[in-house]
Amino acid sequence: MKHLRRTTAILAVAIFFTACKKEWNELGSQLVVSDDLELFSFDDQEIKISVVKEDSLRSLNSATSFIGYLNDPYFGKTTASLYTEFRMPSTDVDFGVSAQADSIVLSLDIAGYYGDTLSPLSISVMEMLETIETTVIDSLNVETSVNIYSTNDFDVDPQLLNTPHQALQSIVNSELNITLSNAFAQHFLDADSQNFVDNDAFQSFFNGLYIKGDQGLENGLLLELDLLNENSKLTLYYHNETADSLSYDFQINSSADRMTRWSHDYSATDIEPALNTEYVNQGYVQGSVGLRTYVDLPDLNSLKDSNYVFHSAELIIPYISTEVDSIFFSPSKLGLAAVNSDGNLEVLTEDQNIQGSAYFDGNRNEISQTYTFNIARYIHKVVQEGYTSRLALYVPTSVSQPQRLIVNNNAVDSTGLRLKLLVSH
């Protein structure tokens, strides 16, 4: 093995291993601390990376939702739109005799943002023509659940319900208020009272709204919305024969289904050819159901007959900074999982769950511009049990985290990924 370094154990090393936490016992059970214990460390394992599009993820009823667009010079165009239902907080709603609409306002609570807050954001609102069906009933009258994914679309009426030039110029308030048309408001007041008997009747009458941020030419902005906040609602202002200044709130509560629809366009970026290349020098990791980087460790098979005991294994992921990182910042933490023969991800249970998140790590180190994972048990499993030697780097909770990262695996100047192994016979 090239560049193999051998270190004779001294008292400090013996103290280090005997003082290690109990979680090392299984891997270090063959270790006998003595004056002639030999430890070997090496980091010359070949590492190859490739870029893949992330599979569509379930996005129904996530904690937060997104609308807006991004124009990232490295990651192309990203758009986020939103489908949401509404519910009545009461039954048998009566708007009174000769009710007339004054206005109707869609309010959305802003929980956060990603991108350039100075980029204008034009919002379009349309009425949904179908409900978000989460169950189906088959011919045997058996009800089964339906998964709603981040690429699902629902029929909408193309007629805009708001002024198309209504735009945000900056984040000033924590609430987005969009005035919709009076004709839409009057539609509720003119409807048969049977549509407001209960929420089942109301949902059949009104399927919900589709909300999107139109693509612009600037850097772009994604708004993160908390639809379950009490400020997120559709408020109908009206008057009737007996009273003025009346209002009624249609709520977005836990019974109202909602989902973010993500879309990406990588044309005119280096990502497009990377997706069609077996191995690359730059990997791409992107949330918002975007991209993953696969990490292959082909040399591990050569260690199978080595009888090594793996005391530590650090996978070090260097990343590349860009001039737009202050706008499109990288994730504070990455996810790492094994990729099985079916292409599905498997949690590194021993390292991540048993050892714990502090040991597993994966946090961004801005000084060294790296992410590091401790995966000794995984390496042991690959070498001794023939487990998959392919890993996937991804943004955790990708459906609600739009951050992105460029991974550096440049072997020419030795700035690529490294696997640092500390072993003994």
C-alpha positions in Angstrom: 0.0 0.0 0.0 1.5 3.3 -1.1 2.5 5.9 1.5 1.8 3.6 4.4 2.9 5.1 7.6 3.6 3.0 10.7 3.7 4.4 14.2 5.0 2.5 17.3 2.6 3.1 20.1 3.9 5.1 23.0 2.3 5.8 26.3 0.2 8.7 25.1 -1.4 6.5 22.4 -2.0 3.7 24.9 -3.7 6.2 27.2 -5.8 7.5 24.2 -7.2 4.2 23.3 -7.8 3.0 26.9 -9.6 6.2 27.6 -11.8 6.0 24.6 -15.6 5.8 25.1 -17.2 2.5 25.4 -18.6 2.8 21.9 -15.1 1.8 20.6 -15.2 -1.6 22.3 -16.6 -3.6 19.4 -14.1 -2.3 16.9 -11.1 -2.2 19.2 -11.8 -5.6 20.9 -8.7 -7.1 19.3 -6.5 -4.3 20.5 -4.1 -5.2 23.2 -2.2 -2.2 24.6 1.5 -3.0 24.8 4.8 -1.4 24.2 5.1 -2.9 20.7 1.6 -2.2 19.5 1.8 -1.0 15.9 -0.7 1.6 14.6 -1.0 2.5 10.9 -2.5 5.6 9.5 -3.1 6.3 5.8 -5.3 8.5 3.7 -4.4 7.5 0.1 -7.6 5.6 -0.6 -9.0 6.4 -4.0 -12.3 8.3 -3.9 -14.5 8.9 -6.9 -17.6 11.1 -7.0 -20.6 11.4 -9.3 -23.7 13.7 -9.4 -27.3 12.6 -9.4 -30.6 14.3 -9.3 -32.4 13.7 -6.0 -35.5 11.5 -6.3 -38.8 13.3 -5.8 -39.5 13.5 -2.0 -42.8 13.5 -0.1 -43.6 17.1 0.5 -47.1 16.9 1.9 -47.7 19.0 5.0 -44.1 19.8 5.7 -43.4 22.1 8.7 -42.9 25.0 6.4 -43.6 25.8 2.7 -41.8 27.8 0.0 -42.6 30.2 -2.8 -40.2 32.1 -5.1 -37.4 31.7 -7.5 -33.6 31.6 -7.6 -31.1 32.4 -10.4 -27.9 30.8 -9.1 -24.9 31.1 -11.6 -23.6 27.7 -10.4 -26.9 25.8 -9.7 -29.2 27.3 -12.4 -32.8 28.2 -11.9 -35.0 27.0 -9.0 -38.7 27.7 -8.6 -41.0 26.9 -5.6 -44.7 27.1 -5.7 -47.4 26.2 -3.2 -50.7 24.3 -3.2 -52.8 24.7 -0.1 -56.3 24.0 1.1 -58.4 26.0 3.6 -60.8 25.1 6.4 -63.7 26.9 8.1 -63.3 27.4 11.9 -67.1 27.0 12.3 -70.1 25.2 10.8 -73.3 26.5 9.2 -71.7 29.8 8.3 -74.2 32.5 7.3 -73.0 35.7 5.7 -76.4 37.4 6.0 -78.9 38.9 3.6 -77.6 40.6 0.5 -74.0 40.2 1.5 -71.5 42.2 -0.6 -67.8 41.8 -0.8 -65.5 44.7 0.3 -62.2 42.8 -0.3 -60.5 39.5 0.3 -56.9 39.2 1.5 -54.5 36.2 1.5 -52.1 36.5 4.4 -49.0 34.2 4.7 -46.7 34.2 7.7 -43.0 34.5 6.6 -40.8 32.2 8.7 -37.6 32.9 6.8 -36.0 33.3 3.4 -33.2 32.1 1.2 -31.6 34.2 -1.5 -31.4 37.9 -2.2 -33.8 40.0 -0.2 -33.4 42.9 -2.6 -34.7 40.9 -5.5 -38.3 41.8 -6.4 -40.7 38.9 -6.1 -43.9 38.9 -8.1 -46.6 36.7 -6.7 -49.4 35.0 -8.7 -52.4 33.3 -7.1 -54.8 31.0 -8.8 -57.7 28.8 -7.7 -57.2 25.0 -7.6 -59.7 22.9 -9.6 -59.0 19.7 -7.7 -58.4 18.7 -4.1 -55.1 17.2 -2.8 -56.3 13.7 -2.5 -54.3 11.7 0.0 -56.3 8.5 -0.1 -58.0 6.4 -2.8 -60.7 3.8 -2.6 -60.3 0.8 -4.8 -63.0 -1.5 -6.4 -63.2 -3.5 -3.2 -64.0 -0.3 -1.2 -60.6 -0.5 0.5 -59.0 2.9 1.3 -55.3 3.3 0.9 -52.9 6.3 1.3 -51.5 8.2 -1.6 -48.0 9.8 -1.4 -47.8 13.4 -2.5 -44.4 14.2 -3.9 -42.5 17.4 -4.6 -43.1 17.1 -8.3 -46.8 16.6 -8.2 -49.1 19.1 -10.0 -52.8 19.8 -9.6 -55.2 21.4 -12.0 -55.7 25.1 -11.5 -57.7 27.9 -13.1 -55.2 29.9 -15.1 -57.1 33.1 -14.4 -55.1 35.2 -11.9 -56.9 36.2 -8.7 -54.6 39.0 -7.9 -52.9 41.9 -9.7 -50.0 40.4 -11.6 -47.6 43.2 -10.9 -48.0 43.1 -7.1 -44.3 42.6 -6.0 -42.1 42.5 -3.0 -39.1 44.8 -3.1 -37.6 43.7 0.3 -38.4 41.8 3.4 -39.9 44.4 5.7 -42.6 42.6 7.6 -42.9 39.0 8.8 -46.3 38.7 6.9 -47.1 38.7 3.2 -50.5 40.1 2.4 -51.9 39.7 -1.1 -55.2 41.3 -2.1 -57.3 39.1 -4.4 -60.1 40.1 -6.7 -63.5 41.2 -5.5 -65.1 38.9 -8.0 -63.4 36.0 -6.2 -64.6 37.3 -2.9 -68.2 37.7 -4.1 -68.1 34.1 -5.3 -68.2 33.0 -1.7 -71.0 35.3 -0.7 -73.2 34.3 -3.7 -72.7 30.6 -3.2 -75.5 28.3 -1.8 -75.5 28.2 2.0 -75.2 24.3 1.8 -71.5 24.8 0.8 -70.8 26.2 4.3 -72.6 23.6 6.4 -69.4 21.9 7.3 -65.8 21.5 6.1 -66.6 18.5 3.8 -69.1 20.6 1.9 -66.8 23.6 1.9 -63.8 21.5 0.5 -66.0 20.3 -2.4 -66.9 23.9 -3.1 -63.5 25.4 -2.7 -60.4 23.2 -3.5 -57.8 25.7 -2.4 -55.2 28.1 -3.9 -52.1 27.8 -6.0 -49.4 30.4 -5.1 -46.2 31.0 -7.0 -43.4 33.5 -7.3 -42.8 34.3 -11.0 -39.3 33.9 -12.4 -37.4 37.1 -12.6 -33.9 38.2 -13.9 -32.3 39.0 -10.6 -30.6 36.7 -8.1 -34.0 35.7 -6.8 -35.6 35.0 -3.4 -37.4 32.1 -1.8 -39.8 32.9 1.0 -40.2 30.2 3.7 -43.8 30.3 5.0 -45.4 29.0 8.2 -48.9 28.1 7.0 -50.0 26.8 10.3 -49.3 30.1 12.0 -52.5 31.9 13.0 -51.5 34.8 10.7 -51.7 32.5 7.6 -55.3 32.7 6.4 -57.8 33.9 3.8 -59.8 36.8 5.2 -63.1 37.8 3.5 -64.2 41.4 4.3 -67.9 42.2 3.6 -71.1 43.9 4.6 -74.8 42.9 4.5 -78.2 44.6 5.0 -77.7 44.8 8.8 -74.1 45.3 9.4 -70.9 46.9 8.0 -67.2 46.0 8.5 -67.7 42.2 8.8 -65.0 39.6 8.2 -64.6 35.9 8.1 -61.3 33.9 8.2 -60.8 30.7 6.3 -57.9 29.0 8.0 -55.0 26.8 7.1 -54.9 24.4 10.0 -53.6 20.9 10.5 -56.6 19.5 8.6 -55.8 21.5 5.5 -53.4 19.7 3.1 -50.5 21.7 1.6 -47.4 21.0 -0.4 -44.4 22.8 -2.0 -43.8 22.0 -5.6 -40.0 22.3 -6.5 -38.5 22.6 -10.0 -34.9 23.0 -11.2 -33.3 23.9 -14.5 -29.6 23.1 -14.8 -29.2 24.1 -18.4 -26.2 26.5 -19.1 -24.4 25.3 -15.9 -21.6 22.8 -15.3 -24.2 20.6 -13.6 -25.9 19.5 -16.8 -22.8 17.7 -18.3 -21.8 16.4 -14.8 -25.1 14.5 -14.6 -24.1 12.6 -17.7 -20.5 11.9 -16.6 -19.5 8.8 -14.7 -17.1 10.5 -12.4 -16.3 14.2 -11.9 -13.9 16.4 -10.0 -16.6 18.7 -8.7 -19.7 17.4 -7.0 -22.9 19.2 -6.3 -25.2 18.9 -3.3 -28.5 20.8 -3.3 -31.5 20.9 -1.1 -35.0 21.8 -2.4 -35.1 18.3 -3.8 -32.2 19.0 -6.0 -28.9 17.1 -6.2 -26.9 14.5 -4.4 -23.2 13.6 -4.7 -22.3 9.9 -4.7 -19.0 8.9 -3.1 -17.4 5.7 -4.2 -14.6 4.0 -2.2 -13.3 1.3 -4.6 -10.0 0.6 -2.8 -11.7 -0.7 0.4 -12.0 -4.2 -1.1 -8.2 -4.4 -1.0 -8.3 -4.3 2.8 -10.5 -7.4 3.2 -7.6 -9.8 4.0 -5.6 -7.3 6.0 -7.0 -8.2 9.4 -7.0 -4.6 10.3 -8.9 -3.3 13.3 -10.3 0.1 12.4 -9.9 2.6 15.3 -11.0 5.7 13.4 -12.1 6.6 9.9 -12.7 10.2 9.0 -14.3 11.1 5.6 -13.3 14.7 4.9 -15.3 16.6 2.3 -13.7 19.9 1.1 -16.0 22.4 -0.5 -15.5 25.2 -2.9 -16.4 28.8 -2.0 -18.0 31.1 -4.6 -18.6 34.8 -4.9 -22.3 34.4 -4.3 -22.1 32.3 -1.1 -23.3 35.3 1.0 -26.6 35.0 -1.0 -26.8 31.3 -1.7 -25.2 30.0 1.4 -24.1 26.4 2.1 -25.8 24.0 4.6 -24.6 24.1 8.1 -24.7 20.3 8.2 -24.7 17.6 5.5 -26.2 14.1 5.5 -24.4 10.9 4.6 -26.0 7.6 3.9 -25.1 4.3 2.2 -26.5 3.6 -1.3 -27.7 0.0 -1.6 -27.9 -2.0 -4.8 -31.4 -0.7 -5.5 -30.2 2.9 -5.3 -32.0 3.5 -2.1 -30.4 5.2 0.9 -29.6 3.3 4.1 -28.8 5.1 7.4 -25.3 4.4 8.8 -26.9 3.1 11.9 -23.8 2.1 13.9 -22.0 5.4 13.4 -24.9 7.8 13.2 -27.5 6.4 15.7 -25.5 4.2 18.1 -22.4 6.4 18.3 -24.6 9.5 18.2 -24.8 12.7 16.1 -21.9 14.4 17.9 -19.5 11.6 16.9 -20.9 11.2 13.4 -20.5 15.0 12.8 -21.1 16.3 9.3 -21.0 19.9 10.4 -19.5 22.7 8.3 -16.0 23.9 9.3 -15.7 27.3 7.8 -12.0 27.6 8.7 -10.9 24.5 6.9 -13.8 24.7 4.4 -14.7 21.1 5.0 -17.3 18.7 6.4 -16.1 15.7 8.3 -17.8 12.4 9.0 -16.6 9.7 11.5 -17.5 6.3 9.9 -15.2 3.7 11.4 -18.0 1.2 11.9 -19.2 1.6 8.4 -15.7 1.0 7.0 -15.4 -2.1 9.2 -18.7 -3.3 7.7 -17.6 -2.7 4.1 -14.3 -4.5 4.6 -15.4 -7.4 6.7 -19.0 -8.0 5.5 -18.8 -6.8 1.8 -21.3 -4.0 2.5 -21.8 -1.3 -0.2 -18.9 1.0 -0.6 -21.0 3.8 -2.2 -22.2 6.7 -0.1 -24.5 9.6 -0.8 -24.0 13.2 0.4 -27.2 15.2 0.6 -28.9 18.1 2.4 -30.9 16.8 5.3 -34.7 17.5 5.1 -34.1 18.5 1.5 -37.7 19.3 0.9 -37.5 22.2 3.2 -33.8 23.2 3.0 -32.8 25.0 -0.2 -29.1 25.4 0.6 -26.4 24.1 -1.8 -22.7 23.2 -2.0 -20.0 22.5 -4.5 -17.8 19.5 -3.4 -14.1 19.6 -4.4 -12.5 16.3 -5.5 -9.6 17.6 -7.5 -7.0 14.8 -7.4 -4.4 16.9 -9.3 -3.5 19.2 -6.5 -4.6 16.8 -3.7 -7.5 19.0 -2.5 -10.1 16.3 -3.0 -12.0 14.1 -0.6 -9.9 12.1 1.9 -10.5 9.0 4.0 -8.2 9.1 7.0 -7.9 5.6 8.5 -6.2 4.7 11.8 -5.8 0.9 12.1 -3.9 -1.8 13.9 -3.2 -5.5 13.2 
